[in-house]
């Protein structure tokens, strides 16, 4: 608890937009897992946002761990079938502390970052992004 009080001012003042990965790779829910894994590999990303196609509303997040789990089970499936994480969203203007609390509450390692004005996905915030700010604040 002592560390949280110490870090709270730092994490409150850092905005999600300042440490997120800008840009979003998306796929459709019915895209074959092998295709999405190829995109993840070529683009060197650890997650892809599954969008509904009608307005690109995020409905899930497919992580590299989800791909590994599906492969280990021998499953040939779609992106939506393999996704282990719901799409949890955060505003680009929200504090990093609020985003970290949201990750903890939902048990997710990636948040889809939405533009406050348009509501469209503009980036992804990962647990590693939060860890980097934590390390800098305590280092």
C-alpha positions in Angstrom: 0.0 0.0 0.0 2.8 2.4 0.7 4.1 2.2 -2.9 0.6 2.9 -4.3 0.4 6.1 -2.3 3.9 7.1 -3.4 3.2 6.3 -7.1 -0.4 7.6 -7.2 0.6 11.2 -8.0 2.9 10.0 -10.8 0.4 7.6 -12.3 -2.5 10.1 -11.9 -0.6 12.7 -13.9 0.5 10.4 -16.7 -2.2 10.1 -19.4 -2.9 7.0 -21.4 -2.1 8.8 -24.6 1.5 9.5 -23.4 2.5 5.8 -23.0 0.2 3.8 -25.3 1.2 2.2 -28.5 -0.5 4.3 -31.2 -2.3 2.6 -34.0 -4.4 -0.5 -33.9 -4.3 -3.7 -35.8 -7.8 -5.1 -36.2 -9.3 -8.3 -37.6 -12.8 -9.6 -38.0 -14.4 -12.1 -35.7 -14.5 -14.7 -38.4 -10.9 -14.2 -39.7 -9.0 -17.5 -39.5 -6.6 -17.7 -36.6 -3.7 -18.6 -38.9 -4.2 -15.4 -40.9 -4.3 -13.2 -37.8 -1.2 -15.0 -36.4 0.6 -14.1 -39.6 -0.3 -10.4 -39.3 0.8 -10.4 -35.6 4.2 -12.0 -36.6 4.8 -9.6 -39.6 3.8 -6.5 -37.6 5.6 -7.7 -34.4 2.6 -7.0 -32.2 1.4 -9.0 -29.2 -2.3 -8.4 -29.7 -4.9 -7.6 -32.3 -8.3 -6.0 -31.7 -11.3 -7.9 -32.9 -13.7 -5.5 -34.4 -17.4 -6.1 -35.2 -17.1 -4.7 -38.8 -20.1 -2.5 -38.4 -18.4 0.7 -37.3 -15.3 -1.1 -36.1 -16.5 -1.4 -32.5 -14.0 -3.4 -30.5 -15.5 -6.7 -29.3 -12.4 -8.6 -28.2 -8.6 -8.8 -28.0 -6.7 -11.7 -29.4 -3.2 -12.0 -27.7 -0.2 -14.0 -28.7 -0.9 -16.2 -25.7 -4.4 -16.9 -27.1 -2.8 -18.0 -30.3 -0.4 -20.3 -28.4 -3.2 -21.7 -26.4 -5.3 -22.5 -29.5 -2.2 -24.1 -31.2 -1.4 -26.2 -28.1 -5.0 -27.5 -28.2 -4.7 -28.3 -31.9 -7.6 -26.0 -32.7 -8.2 -24.5 -36.1 -10.5 -21.7 -35.3 -11.5 -18.1 -35.9 -10.1 -15.1 -34.2 -13.2 -14.7 -32.0 -13.2 -18.4 -31.0 -9.5 -18.1 -29.9 -9.7 -14.7 -28.1 -9.5 -15.1 -24.4 -10.1 -11.4 -23.6 -13.1 -9.1 -23.8 -12.4 -5.7 -25.3 -12.0 -3.4 -22.3 -11.7 0.2 -23.4 -10.1 3.3 -21.9 -10.0 6.9 -23.1 -6.7 8.3 -24.4 -7.2 11.2 -21.8 -7.7 8.9 -18.8 -5.0 8.7 -16.2 -2.5 5.7 -16.2 -3.6 4.9 -12.7 -7.2 4.5 -13.7 -6.1 2.4 -16.7 -4.0 0.2 -14.4 -6.9 -0.2 -12.0 -9.2 -1.2 -15.0 -6.7 -3.8 -16.1 -6.5 -5.2 -12.6 -10.3 -5.3 -12.2 -10.9 -7.1 -15.5 -7.8 -9.3 -15.4 -6.7 -8.1 -18.8 -3.2 -7.3 -20.1 -4.3 -5.0 -23.0 -6.8 -2.1 -23.1 -8.2 -0.7 -26.3 -7.6 3.0 -26.3 -10.4 5.1 -27.7 -10.3 8.7 -28.9 -12.5 10.7 -26.5 -14.1 12.8 -29.3 -14.7 10.1 -32.0 -14.9 6.9 -29.9 -12.7 5.1 -32.4 -9.8 3.0 -31.4 -6.5 4.9 -31.6 -4.1 2.6 -29.8 -3.4 -0.2 -27.3 -2.1 0.1 -23.7 -0.4 -3.0 -22.4 0.7 -4.1 -19.0 4.3 -3.6 -20.2 3.5 0.1 -20.9 2.3 0.5 -17.3 5.4 -1.3 -16.0 7.7 1.0 -18.0 6.2 4.1 -16.3 6.4 2.4 -12.9 10.0 1.5 -13.5 10.9 5.1 -14.5 9.0 6.5 -11.5 10.8 4.2 -9.1 14.2 4.0 -10.8 
